């Protein structure tokens, strides 16, 4: 799996987990969804994603986007 696909999978998982937590645990978990969305938006413009940096350090092979 390349870094691009790993990032999309991680972001999608985080959004789904935050929605589930918002519905079943506390409405305050909506802020996790906001954080993930804001991070996706800023990485689209800057090309920098903190979790992509961590995954690179863990040895996930890079893809064309990151």
TITI-339037 format. One record per atom (N, C-alpha, C): residue in three letters; atom name; x, y, z. Coordinates in steps of 0.2 Angstrom, whole numbers, always signed. Layout:
N
ALA, CA, X, Y, Z
...
REM end
This chain:
66
UNK, N, +4, -6, +0
UNK, CA, +0, +0, +0
UNK, C, +5, +6, +0
UNK, N, +3, +11, -4
UNK, CA, +7, +17, -5
UNK, C, +4, +22, +1
UNK, N, +8, +27, +2
UNK, CA, +7, +32, +7
UNK, C, +0, +36, +5
UNK, N, -1, +37, -2
UNK, CA, -7, +40, -4
UNK, C, -14, +36, -1
UNK, N, -13, +30, -3
UNK, CA, -19, +26, -1
UNK, C, -20, +25, +6
UNK, N, -14, +24, +10
UNK, CA, -14, +24, +17
UNK, C, -17, +30, +20
UNK, N, -16, +36, +17
UNK, CA, -18, +42, +20
UNK, C, -26, +43, +19
UNK, N, -28, +41, +13
UNK, CA, -35, +41, +12
UNK, C, -39, +36, +16
UNK, N, -36, +30, +17
UNK, CA, -39, +25, +22
UNK, C, -39, +28, +29
UNK, N, -34, +31, +31
UNK, CA, -34, +34, +38
UNK, C, -38, +39, +39
UNK, N, -39, +44, +34
UNK, CA, -43, +50, +35
UNK, C, -51, +47, +35
UNK, N, -52, +43, +30
UNK, CA, -59, +40, +30
UNK, C, -61, +37, +36
UNK, N, -56, +33, +39
UNK, CA, -58, +29, +45
UNK, C, -59, +34, +51
UNK, N, -54, +39, +51
UNK, CA, -55, +44, +57
UNK, C, -62, +48, +56
UNK, N, -64, +50, +50
UNK, CA, -70, +53, +49
UNK, C, -76, +48, +52
UNK, N, -76, +42, +50
UNK, CA, -81, +37, +52
UNK, C, -81, +36, +59
UNK, N, -75, +35, +62
UNK, CA, -75, +34, +69
UNK, C, -77, +40, +73
UNK, N, -76, +46, +71
UNK, CA, -78, +52, +74
UNK, C, -86, +53, +74
UNK, N, -88, +51, +68
UNK, CA, -96, +52, +67
UNK, C, -99, +47, +72
UNK, N, -96, +41, +73
UNK, CA, -99, +36, +77
UNK, C, -99, +38, +85
UNK, N, -93, +41, +86
UNK, CA, -92, +44, +93
UNK, C, -96, +50, +94
UNK, N, -98, +54, +89
UNK, CA, -102, +59, +90
UNK, C, -109, +57, +92
UNK, N, -111, +52, +88
UNK, CA, -118, +49, +89
UNK, C, -119, +46, +95
UNK, N, -114, +41, +97
UNK, CA, -115, +37, +103
UNK, C, -112, +39, +109
UNK, N, -107, +43, +109
UNK, CA, -104, +45, +115
UNK, C, -105, +52, +117
UNK, N, -103, +57, +113
UNK, CA, -104, +64, +115
UNK, C, -104, +68, +109
UNK, N, -108, +73, +109
UNK, CA, -109, +78, +103
UNK, C, -102, +82, +102
UNK, N, -98, +82, +107
UNK, CA, -92, +86, +107
UNK, C, -87, +82, +102
UNK, N, -88, +76, +101
UNK, CA, -83, +73, +96
UNK, C, -84, +75, +89
UNK, N, -89, +79, +88
UNK, CA, -89, +83, +81
UNK, C, -83, +87, +80
UNK, N, -80, +89, +85
UNK, CA, -74, +93, +84
UNK, C, -68, +89, +81
UNK, N, -68, +82, +82
UNK, CA, -63, +78, +79
UNK, C, -64, +78, +71
UNK, N, -71, +77, +69
UNK, CA, -72, +78, +62
UNK, C, -70, +84, +59
UNK, N, -71, +90, +63
UNK, CA, -69, +96, +60
UNK, C, -62, +96, +59
UNK, N, -58, +94, +64
UNK, CA, -51, +94, +64
UNK, C, -48, +90, +58
UNK, N, -51, +84, +57
UNK, CA, -49, +80, +51
UNK, C, -50, +83, +45
UNK, N, -56, +86, +44
UNK, CA, -58, +90, +38
UNK, C, -54, +96, +37
UNK, N, -52, +99, +42
UNK, CA, -48, +105, +41
UNK, C, -41, +103, +39
UNK, N, -38, +97, +42
UNK, CA, -32, +95, +40
UNK, C, -32, +93, +33
UNK, N, -37, +89, +31
UNK, CA, -37, +87, +24
UNK, C, -37, +93, +19
UNK, N, -41, +99, +21
UNK, CA, -41, +105, +17
UNK, C, -34, +108, +17
UNK, N, -31, +109, +22
UNK, CA, -24, +112, +22
UNK, C, -19, +108, +18
UNK, N, -20, +101, +19
UNK, CA, -15, +97, +15
UNK, C, -16, +97, +8
UNK, N, -22, +99, +6
UNK, CA, -23, +100, -1
UNK, C, -20, +106, -4
UNK, N, -19, +111, +0
UNK, CA, -16, +117, -3
UNK, C, -9, +117, -1
UNK, N, -6, +115, +4
UNK, CA, +1, +115, +6
UNK, C, +5, +109, +4
UNK, N, +2, +103, +3
UNK, CA, +5, +97, +2
UNK, C, +8, +94, +8
UNK, N, +7, +97, +14
UNK, CA, +10, +94, +20
UNK, C, +4, +91, +24
UNK, N, +5, +85, +27
UNK, CA, +1, +82, +31
UNK, C, +5, +78, +37
UNK, N, +3, +80, +43
UNK, CA, +7, +77, +48
UNK, C, +7, +70, +49
UNK, N, +1, +67, +47
UNK, CA, +0, +60, +48
UNK, C, +4, +56, +42
UNK, N, +5, +60, +36
UNK, CA, +9, +57, +31
UNK, C, +16, +57, +33
UNK, N, +18, +62, +36
UNK, CA, +25, +62, +39
UNK, C, +26, +56, +44
UNK, N, +22, +55, +48
UNK, CA, +22, +50, +53
UNK, C, +23, +43, +49
UNK, N, +18, +42, +44
UNK, CA, +18, +36, +41
UNK, C, +25, +35, +37
UNK, N, +27, +40, +34
UNK, CA, +34, +40, +30
UNK, C, +39, +37, +35
UNK, N, +39, +40, +41
UNK, CA, +44, +38, +46
UNK, C, +43, +30, +48
UNK, N, +37, +28, +48
UNK, CA, +35, +21, +49
UNK, C, +37, +16, +44
UNK, N, +39, +19, +38
UNK, CA, +41, +15, +32
UNK, C, +36, +13, +27
UNK, N, +30, +17, +27
UNK, CA, +26, +16, +21
UNK, C, +29, +19, +15
UNK, N, +29, +16, +10
UNK, CA, +32, +18, +4
UNK, C, +28, +24, +1
UNK, N, +32, +29, -1
UNK, CA, +28, +35, -4
UNK, C, +25, +34, -11
UNK, N, +20, +38, -12
UNK, CA, +16, +38, -18
UNK, C, +17, +45, -21
UNK, N, +14, +46, -27
UNK, CA, +15, +52, -31
UNK, C, +12, +59, -27
UNK, N, +7, +58, -23
UNK, CA, +4, +64, -20
UNK, C, +8, +67, -14
UNK, N, +11, +63, -10
UNK, CA, +15, +65, -4
UNK, C, +23, +64, -6
REM end
